[in-house]
Amino acid sequence: MFDFLKKLFGIKPESPAAGTQKKRVKKASAAPKERKKYEEPAKEKRSRHKERKPHAPREENVKEAPAPQVKHPETLKDVPPMEGKTRFLDLPLHEEVQFGVQHAGFEYCTPIQALTLPAVLAGRDIAGKAQTGTGKTAAFLLGGFTMMLKKPRSGEAKPGTPRMVVLAPTRELAMQIHKDALELGVFTGLKSVVVFGGMDHEKQRRNLLGPIDLLVGTPGRVIDYCRSGDLKLKETEILIIDEADRMLDMGFIPDIKRIVYQLPPKGVRQTMLFSATLEESILRLSAGWLAEPAVIESEPEKLVSENIDQTFYSVSRDEKLGLLLYLLRTCPYERVIIFGNRKDVNSRLQYDLARYGYKVPLLSGDIPQQKRIQILEKFRTAEEKIVIATDVAARGIHVDDVSLVINYDLPERSEDYIHRIGRTGRAGNRGKSISFLCEYGGYYLPDIEELLGVTFPSEVPTEEMVTLPEPVKNPDLPERPRRDSHSGGGRGGRGGSFHSRNRNRR
């Protein structure tokens, strides 16, 4: 990899250093005397029809409640030095950014932050490789905030002209980055806006009418507003492309190219590219976007955090539901994410879990955006402790206290395995992933082992672990999905074929 980077950029990689709530505006009803004026038989229906259309302009009158004010600390707290750790206080971050860091409860940098921030603050372009959950979002936000505060905008700010643009592949990730920006930048006075597809097009457009410092968005929605003239990127100073490998997988590279062409040229703007994996295809594309970048890898030899315990069970597909129910009964957990490969299989699993007393929400790409947001928020607050998700939703779940990830279906792409289990073991916490190796999933394990350079032993569950319990009486069932030939269990009683029930267990 480094030889390729040396040829591509002519450089060597860097080495490690020592409730808004909408207020409903009640529309005053027309006075009785005025209504009598329109009681002529020929005009009665027409006039009444017009009186029943107060909703169109009502949205313009709705105002969001102001965000709660956070009291500004008088002084920064002292953080004791720790061997092998870099304090945020050791870095030349802007003072208001330092206050935001301490407000968020951070004291010491993660490895990717300790490597990235000095280069960002020196004005360098960045190609950063770090596994999910290592703090790369805070690295580019803190660096970008400091760069903007130390070099204020010259002249009056124009509407729809952000100084810093962050591109994310999914709506959920864009929303999470925006949420982190509000928390870390609480004392900076910088204006942050998020735009994404699927909902609130007009509301998001109105947010672009004022001055903007930071814009976070998905590529498609950013292009939409650029075409309409509501967004102008000619004065953008900093560009961040997050989850670059996912952008490539989802076909967003042409959209990113369109956006990049509207920005100041490389060398004039500062560009940062981050990803859990940096393949040669990504770096070739980035060669046209980055100017002499600092190539930074955080623990490149480990694609999966050491904080994650990985377990594999060999089961038939008819035994998967029984094993899943056993794990939910016996494994202690704070939050659980269950991953399946297809939405129809996940819908069937949701129905089967409900039969046994587990009412679990489903996250997939076709769930309405407002419902997705509600499910994610309930999951963050632990109101919902279990969710079923597809890979589309994997990048949108950013919760530090996910203690268990279950691969009900092993992913077809080995890279997706990394992203899935990266939902647990975050922020220094311990995590556990459990994967089911059925007749289909077993074909995908060799690619995962090759990618990680590890050979995983698989365990054979006991009869007790795969035996289905009795369904609960009168369960609250979701709509019954069509049975899929690849979904296992859910028949009540003992699952599995004659062969699976009588196989030799060691």
LUMDRENRO-856586 format. One line per field, with one value per residue (C-alpha): residue number from 1; residue in one letter; x, y, z. Coordinates in nm, 3 decimals. Layout:
! LUMDRENRO-856586
nr = c(NUM/...)
rest = c(A/...)
xx = c(X/...)
yy = c(Y/...)
zz = c(Z/...)
//
This chain:
! LUMDRENRO-856586
nr = c(1/2/3/4/5/6/7/8/9/10/11/12/13/14/15/16/17/18/19/20/21/22/23/24/25/26/27/28/29/30/31/32/33/34/35/36/37/38/39/40/41/42/43/44/45/46/47/48/49/50/51/52/53/54/55/56/57/58/59/60/61/62/63/64/65/66/67/68/69/70/71/72/73/74/75/76/77/78/79/80/81/82/83/84/85/86/87/88/89/90/91/92/93/94/95/96/97/98/99/100/101/102/103/104/105/106/107/108/109/110/111/112/113/114/115/116/117/118/119/120/121/122/123/124/125/126/127/128/129/130/131/132/133/134/135/136/137/138/139/140/141/142/143/144/145/146/147/148/149/150/151/152/153/154/155/156/157/158/159/160/161/162/163/164/165/166/167/168/169/170/171/172/173/174/175/176/177/178/179/180/181/182/183/184/185/186/187/188/189/190/191/192/193/194/195/196/197/198/199/200/201/202/203/204/205/206/207/208/209/210/211/212/213/214/215/216/217/218/219/220/221/222/223/224/225/226/227/228/229/230/231/232/233/234/235/236/237/238/239/240/241/242/243/244/245/246/247/248/249/250/251/252/253/254/255/256/257/258/259/260/261/262/263/264/265/266/267/268/269/270/271/272/273/274/275/276/277/278/279/280/281/282/283/284/285/286/287/288/289/290/291/292/293/294/295/296/297/298/299/300/301/302/303/304/305/306/307/308/309/310/311/312/313/314/315/316/317/318/319/320/321/322/323/324/325/326/327/328/329/330/331/332/333/334/335/336/337/338/339/340/341/342/343/344/345/346/347/348/349/350/351/352/353/354/355/356/357/358/359/360/361/362/363/364/365/366/367/368/369/370/371/372/373/374/375/376/377/378/379/380/381/382/383/384/385/386/387/388/389/390/391/392/393/394/395/396/397/398/399/400/401/402/403/404/405/406/407/408/409/410/411/412/413/414/415/416/417/418/419/420/421/422/423/424/425/426/427/428/429/430/431/432/433/434/435/436/437/438/439/440/441/442/443/444/445/446/447/448/449/450/451/452/453/454/455/456/457/458/459/460/461/462/463/464/465/466/467/468/469/470/471/472/473/474/475/476/477/478/479/480/481/482/483/484/485/486/487/488/489/490/491/492/493/494/495/496/497/498/499/500/501/502/503/504/505/506)
rest = c(M/F/D/F/L/K/K/L/F/G/I/K/P/E/S/P/A/A/G/T/Q/K/K/R/V/K/K/A/S/A/A/P/K/E/R/K/K/Y/E/E/P/A/K/E/K/R/S/R/H/K/E/R/K/P/H/A/P/R/E/E/N/V/K/E/A/P/A/P/Q/V/K/H/P/E/T/L/K/D/V/P/P/M/E/G/K/T/R/F/L/D/L/P/L/H/E/E/V/Q/F/G/V/Q/H/A/G/F/E/Y/C/T/P/I/Q/A/L/T/L/P/A/V/L/A/G/R/D/I/A/G/K/A/Q/T/G/T/G/K/T/A/A/F/L/L/G/G/F/T/M/M/L/K/K/P/R/S/G/E/A/K/P/G/T/P/R/M/V/V/L/A/P/T/R/E/L/A/M/Q/I/H/K/D/A/L/E/L/G/V/F/T/G/L/K/S/V/V/V/F/G/G/M/D/H/E/K/Q/R/R/N/L/L/G/P/I/D/L/L/V/G/T/P/G/R/V/I/D/Y/C/R/S/G/D/L/K/L/K/E/T/E/I/L/I/I/D/E/A/D/R/M/L/D/M/G/F/I/P/D/I/K/R/I/V/Y/Q/L/P/P/K/G/V/R/Q/T/M/L/F/S/A/T/L/E/E/S/I/L/R/L/S/A/G/W/L/A/E/P/A/V/I/E/S/E/P/E/K/L/V/S/E/N/I/D/Q/T/F/Y/S/V/S/R/D/E/K/L/G/L/L/L/Y/L/L/R/T/C/P/Y/E/R/V/I/I/F/G/N/R/K/D/V/N/S/R/L/Q/Y/D/L/A/R/Y/G/Y/K/V/P/L/L/S/G/D/I/P/Q/Q/K/R/I/Q/I/L/E/K/F/R/T/A/E/E/K/I/V/I/A/T/D/V/A/A/R/G/I/H/V/D/D/V/S/L/V/I/N/Y/D/L/P/E/R/S/E/D/Y/I/H/R/I/G/R/T/G/R/A/G/N/R/G/K/S/I/S/F/L/C/E/Y/G/G/Y/Y/L/P/D/I/E/E/L/L/G/V/T/F/P/S/E/V/P/T/E/E/M/V/T/L/P/E/P/V/K/N/P/D/L/P/E/R/P/R/R/D/S/H/S/G/G/G/R/G/G/R/G/G/S/F/H/S/R/N/R/N/R/R)
xx = c(0.000/0.272/0.467/0.153/0.099/0.461/0.423/0.082/0.156/0.536/0.517/0.553/0.272/0.281/0.413/0.246/0.350/0.473/-3.666/-3.692/-4.059/-4.266/-4.498/-4.843/-4.971/-5.345/-5.511/-5.781/-6.122/-6.324/-6.582/-6.942/-7.051/-6.798/-6.908/-7.267/-7.150/-7.080/-7.410/-7.545/-7.646/-7.433/-7.115/-7.164/-6.959/-6.680/-6.637/-6.644/-6.385/-6.152/-6.200/-6.080/-5.728/-5.532/-5.260/-5.042/-4.909/-4.917/-4.571/-4.418/-4.555/-4.415/-4.097/-3.860/-3.799/-3.456/-3.190/-3.118/-2.831/-2.525/-2.344/-1.990/-1.727/-1.499/-1.179/-1.061/-1.019/-0.671/-0.616/-0.328/-0.071/-0.092/0.186/0.119/-0.178/-0.210/-0.424/-0.646/-0.492/-0.157/-0.287/-0.319/-0.698/-0.892/-0.991/-1.366/-1.310/-1.126/-1.426/-1.649/-1.422/-1.443/-1.819/-1.848/-1.642/-1.325/-0.978/-0.739/-0.712/-0.778/-0.492/-0.651/-0.713/-0.358/-0.221/-0.468/-0.516/-0.156/-0.159/-0.504/-0.402/-0.093/-0.327/-0.245/-0.478/-0.557/-0.616/-0.711/-0.771/-0.934/-1.175/-1.527/-1.571/-1.216/-1.310/-1.234/-1.551/-1.427/-1.084/-1.209/-1.471/-1.229/-0.964/-1.211/-1.363/-1.019/-0.916/-1.233/-1.207/-0.839/-0.911/-1.247/-1.449/-1.349/-1.645/-2.013/-2.136/-2.358/-2.661/-2.599/-2.220/-2.068/-1.705/-1.679/-1.862/-1.888/-2.021/-2.163/-2.311/-2.627/-2.887/-2.830/-2.455/-2.508/-2.747/-2.502/-2.214/-2.436/-2.531/-2.163/-2.088/-2.352/-2.209/-1.840/-1.904/-2.146/-1.924/-1.783/-2.077/-2.045/-2.367/-2.415/-2.676/-2.757/-2.930/-3.034/-3.288/-3.618/-3.791/-3.818/-3.694/-3.849/-3.756/-3.393/-3.392/-3.499/-3.208/-2.976/-3.111/-2.884/-2.508/-2.360/-2.027/-2.061/-2.277/-2.322/-2.508/-2.558/-2.429/-2.766/-2.931/-2.626/-2.641/-3.016/-2.962/-2.663/-2.878/-3.156/-2.908/-2.979/-2.630/-2.309/-1.976/-1.731/-1.618/-1.583/-1.252/-1.263/-1.405/-1.442/-1.542/-1.640/-1.682/-1.517/-1.522/-1.895/-1.937/-1.771/-1.983/-2.308/-2.223/-2.179/-1.842/-1.994/-2.197/-1.887/-1.702/-1.983/-1.960/-1.579/-1.587/-1.792/-1.537/-1.215/-0.931/-0.719/-0.432/-0.663/-0.917/-0.821/-0.952/-0.981/-1.085/-1.164/-1.266/-1.256/-1.076/-0.864/-0.826/-0.619/-0.935/-1.027/-0.677/-0.664/-0.984/-0.861/-0.541/-0.742/-0.890/-0.598/-0.284/0.023/-0.186/-0.070/-0.162/-0.256/-0.336/-0.451/-0.349/-0.346/-0.276/-0.611/-0.930/-1.138/-1.097/-0.942/-1.236/-1.467/-1.500/-1.601/-1.792/-1.923/-2.191/-2.244/-2.620/-2.870/-3.097/-3.390/-3.203/-3.112/-3.429/-3.397/-3.034/-3.119/-3.392/-3.152/-2.891/-3.147/-3.257/-2.912/-2.666/-2.650/-2.673/-2.736/-2.836/-2.840/-2.829/-2.939/-2.820/-2.980/-2.897/-3.242/-3.543/-3.791/-3.593/-3.567/-3.944/-4.002/-3.758/-3.938/-4.267/-4.117/-3.956/-4.292/-4.445/-4.201/-4.256/-3.989/-4.136/-3.839/-3.835/-3.698/-3.447/-3.406/-3.364/-3.735/-3.857/-3.997/-3.731/-3.929/-3.992/-3.622/-3.527/-3.772/-3.642/-3.279/-3.357/-3.540/-3.243/-2.999/-3.203/-3.241/-3.618/-3.566/-3.288/-3.298/-3.321/-3.310/-3.114/-2.985/-2.644/-2.803/-2.881/-2.547/-2.365/-2.641/-2.620/-2.368/-2.432/-2.147/-2.331/-2.413/-2.290/-2.388/-2.405/-2.564/-2.510/-2.826/-2.705/-2.333/-2.280/-2.201/-1.924/-1.639/-1.604/-1.962/-1.867/-1.617/-1.873/-2.139/-1.941/-1.787/-2.119/-2.000/-1.678/-1.680/-1.528/-1.312/-1.605/-1.601/-1.826/-1.928/-2.028/-2.197/-2.235/-2.448/-2.286/-2.571/-2.575/-2.551/-2.338/-2.060/-1.962/-1.879/-1.655/-1.334/-1.338/-1.380/-1.093/-0.872/-0.950/-0.877/-0.591/-0.754/-0.897/-1.206/-1.311/-1.683/-1.886/-2.171/-2.459/-2.620/-2.973/-3.094/-2.956/-3.142/-3.472/-3.756/-3.955/-4.333/-4.471/-4.631/-5.008/-5.182/-4.863/-4.869/-4.783/-4.675/-4.816/-4.745/-4.482/-4.473/-4.267/-3.925/-3.750/-3.426/-3.570/-3.528/-3.734/-4.051/-4.271/-4.330/-4.187/-3.855/-3.701/-3.484/-3.488/-3.438/-3.078/-3.008/-3.172/-2.970/-2.632/-2.323/-2.257/-1.906)
yy = c(0.000/0.246/0.175/0.252/0.577/0.677/0.634/0.804/1.109/1.110/1.106/0.872/0.796/0.984/0.791/0.810/1.100/1.087/1.843/2.100/2.125/2.300/2.553/2.518/2.856/2.865/3.041/3.278/3.164/3.398/3.609/3.486/3.808/3.769/3.413/3.528/3.732/3.410/3.229/3.283/2.943/2.978/3.058/2.861/2.554/2.750/2.991/2.716/2.520/2.819/2.870/2.514/2.573/2.732/2.464/2.576/2.896/2.760/2.599/2.942/3.057/2.764/2.856/2.618/2.667/2.814/2.566/2.568/2.794/2.628/2.828/2.911/2.790/3.057/2.859/2.535/2.242/2.106/1.753/1.555/1.416/1.043/0.831/0.729/0.968/1.306/1.561/1.789/2.070/1.980/2.074/2.430/2.413/2.739/2.813/2.798/2.460/2.343/2.449/2.242/1.939/1.955/2.018/1.687/1.512/1.445/1.479/1.259/1.203/0.870/0.747/0.879/1.217/1.243/1.169/1.374/1.699/1.829/1.781/1.942/2.241/2.278/2.316/1.980/1.765/1.431/1.075/0.901/0.534/0.440/0.173/0.274/0.427/0.559/0.928/1.044/1.258/1.464/1.488/1.665/1.872/2.005/2.077/2.244/2.459/2.579/2.665/2.871/3.052/3.140/3.276/3.456/3.504/3.818/4.040/3.984/3.625/3.545/3.316/2.955/2.981/2.734/2.757/2.387/2.098/1.742/1.472/1.152/0.848/0.809/1.032/0.885/0.944/1.303/1.365/1.215/1.429/1.737/1.639/1.599/1.937/2.109/1.955/2.018/2.363/2.480/2.778/2.864/3.064/2.876/2.798/2.431/2.300/1.945/1.844/1.497/1.332/1.171/1.450/1.822/1.955/2.299/2.326/2.238/2.487/2.768/2.681/2.771/3.127/3.260/3.251/2.901/2.795/2.416/2.217/1.843/1.655/1.356/1.403/1.388/1.654/1.881/1.860/1.936/2.263/2.354/2.314/2.527/2.801/2.778/2.644/2.801/2.626/2.864/3.004/2.669/2.648/2.292/1.971/1.644/1.318/1.067/0.691/0.717/0.343/0.334/0.625/0.413/0.108/0.307/0.470/0.824/0.893/1.068/1.290/1.372/1.466/1.706/1.866/1.887/2.065/2.345/2.401/2.601/2.390/2.157/2.339/2.637/2.447/2.199/1.847/1.554/1.202/0.943/0.580/0.259/0.108/0.284/0.075/0.162/0.247/0.511/0.657/0.680/0.881/1.098/1.181/1.440/1.584/1.593/1.804/1.634/1.474/1.339/0.970/0.858/0.508/0.431/0.078/-0.035/-0.395/-0.424/-0.374/-0.482/-0.337/-0.559/-0.458/-0.682/-1.054/-1.249/-1.576/-1.799/-2.068/-2.342/-2.391/-2.488/-2.209/-2.379/-2.352/-1.984/-1.851/-2.086/-1.986/-1.616/-1.648/-1.836/-1.560/-1.287/-1.477/-1.556/-1.289/-0.967/-0.661/-0.289/-0.268/-0.528/-0.490/-0.793/-0.782/-0.961/-0.943/-0.883/-0.682/-0.966/-1.202/-0.932/-0.872/-1.242/-1.238/-0.938/-1.130/-1.446/-1.258/-1.097/-1.445/-1.509/-1.179/-0.958/-0.654/-0.531/-0.239/-0.288/-0.053/-0.072/0.158/0.182/0.274/0.633/0.877/1.019/0.668/0.581/0.887/0.794/0.437/0.552/0.807/0.547/0.315/0.586/0.653/0.277/0.299/0.033/-0.210/-0.430/-0.337/-0.543/-0.374/-0.417/-0.295/0.024/0.123/0.004/0.332/0.533/0.373/0.563/0.466/0.399/0.148/-0.124/-0.428/-0.703/-0.736/-1.052/-1.145/-1.347/-1.364/-1.341/-1.052/-1.133/-0.868/-0.912/-0.532/-0.516/-0.754/-0.495/-0.217/-0.426/-0.537/-0.190/-0.080/-0.237/-0.198/0.179/0.457/0.212/-0.012/-0.389/-0.542/-0.879/-1.002/-1.336/-1.468/-1.757/-1.988/-2.162/-2.341/-2.005/-1.796/-2.052/-1.957/-1.599/-1.682/-1.750/-1.401/-1.247/-1.454/-1.356/-0.985/-0.995/-1.243/-1.462/-1.814/-1.827/-2.143/-2.213/-2.357/-2.605/-2.509/-2.765/-2.899/-2.670/-2.361/-2.422/-2.557/-2.312/-2.225/-2.206/-1.890/-1.634/-1.615/-1.333/-1.166/-0.819/-0.918/-0.692/-0.746/-1.104/-1.107/-1.355/-1.658/-1.659/-1.980/-1.866/-1.756/-2.004/-2.112/-1.949/-2.258/-2.309/-2.608/-2.761/-2.603/-2.784/-3.075/-3.441/-3.409/-3.104/-3.257/-3.577/-3.448/-3.545/-3.275/-3.256)
zz = c(0.000/0.097/-0.224/-0.421/-0.226/-0.280/-0.655/-0.663/-0.451/-0.431/-0.051/0.240/0.489/0.818/1.112/1.455/1.677/2.061/2.141/1.907/1.906/1.645/1.790/1.638/1.534/1.571/1.283/1.395/1.268/1.054/1.231/1.195/1.028/0.749/0.677/0.618/0.322/0.130/0.182/-0.169/-0.315/-0.627/-0.434/-0.118/-0.206/-0.368/-0.077/0.183/-0.014/-0.009/0.364/0.424/0.285/0.569/0.569/0.277/0.435/0.787/0.754/0.698/1.035/1.230/1.415/1.582/1.949/2.017/2.124/2.499/2.593/2.746/3.008/2.897/3.149/3.290/3.244/3.088/3.324/3.372/3.241/3.393/3.147/3.077/2.932/2.574/2.545/2.375/2.556/2.352/2.559/2.403/2.056/1.920/1.896/1.921/2.281/2.207/2.044/2.356/2.564/2.334/2.369/2.747/2.732/2.538/2.808/2.606/2.754/2.553/2.178/2.014/1.792/1.471/1.635/1.766/1.419/1.217/1.409/1.386/1.007/0.971/1.182/0.962/0.663/0.500/0.298/0.462/0.341/0.665/0.726/1.055/1.166/1.260/1.604/1.646/1.651/1.297/1.294/1.589/1.423/1.112/1.298/1.560/1.298/1.063/1.339/1.447/1.090/1.039/1.373/1.329/0.981/0.995/0.678/0.492/0.407/0.466/0.457/0.159/0.193/0.100/0.088/0.338/0.436/0.523/0.350/0.481/0.244/0.395/0.217/0.428/0.585/0.929/0.917/0.798/1.088/1.337/1.209/1.238/1.593/1.685/1.524/1.737/2.053/1.981/1.834/2.101/2.199/1.857/1.721/1.390/1.201/1.105/0.862/0.751/0.424/0.312/0.087/0.172/0.364/0.447/0.114/0.161/0.527/0.450/0.162/0.398/0.626/0.338/0.308/0.583/0.643/0.676/0.818/0.810/0.569/0.623/0.352/0.129/-0.227/-0.403/-0.190/-0.211/-0.592/-0.585/-0.398/-0.616/-0.926/-0.777/-0.689/-0.316/-0.248/-0.379/-0.321/-0.490/-0.154/0.026/0.209/0.351/0.201/0.393/0.224/0.493/0.444/0.101/0.037/0.099/-0.142/-0.409/-0.328/-0.342/-0.675/-0.540/-0.702/-1.009/-0.773/-0.569/-0.887/-0.979/-0.636/-0.640/-0.978/-0.819/-0.541/-0.550/-0.694/-0.483/-0.322/-0.268/-0.060/0.213/0.150/0.390/0.292/0.559/0.544/0.742/0.442/0.179/-0.132/-0.438/-0.635/-0.377/-0.368/-0.747/-0.743/-0.457/-0.646/-0.838/-0.520/-0.273/-0.293/-0.137/0.137/0.468/0.449/0.797/0.914/1.265/1.359/0.994/1.084/1.268/1.070/1.370/1.719/1.985/2.205/2.001/2.081/1.769/1.787/1.505/1.539/1.279/1.243/0.977/0.863/1.042/1.373/1.350/1.513/1.810/1.864/1.835/2.100/2.327/2.295/2.367/2.679/2.815/2.698/2.901/2.678/2.675/2.308/2.030/1.651/1.447/1.085/0.793/0.424/0.282/0.388/0.324/0.549/0.816/0.800/0.855/1.148/1.297/1.277/1.429/1.718/1.795/1.827/2.112/2.291/2.129/1.960/1.757/1.510/1.160/0.993/0.615/0.319/0.233/0.581/0.575/0.689/0.980/1.113/1.075/1.277/1.552/1.570/1.588/1.859/2.068/2.022/2.134/2.449/2.514/2.487/2.221/2.312/1.998/1.630/1.311/1.032/0.680/0.565/0.430/0.790/0.932/0.866/1.033/1.376/1.587/1.948/2.188/2.410/2.155/2.344/2.100/1.720/1.578/1.214/1.157/0.798/0.730/0.484/0.122/0.114/0.359/0.400/0.528/0.808/0.934/0.918/1.091/1.392/1.412/1.565/1.892/2.091/2.038/2.250/2.445/2.548/2.518/2.255/2.120/1.775/1.709/1.354/1.229/0.971/0.790/0.454/0.276/0.514/0.525/0.170/0.277/0.574/0.375/0.224/0.570/0.707/0.414/0.461/0.835/0.814/1.079/1.080/1.298/1.480/1.476/1.762/1.732/1.963/2.189/2.141/2.419/2.244/1.917/2.054/2.009/2.322/2.323/2.159/2.388/2.411/2.223/2.090/1.937/1.582/1.294/0.948/0.842/0.565/0.281/0.379/0.217/0.125/0.291/0.626/0.904/1.201/1.315/1.287/1.659/1.840/1.742/1.429/1.182/0.944/1.030/0.917/1.132/1.439/1.416/1.302/1.500/1.763/1.898)
//
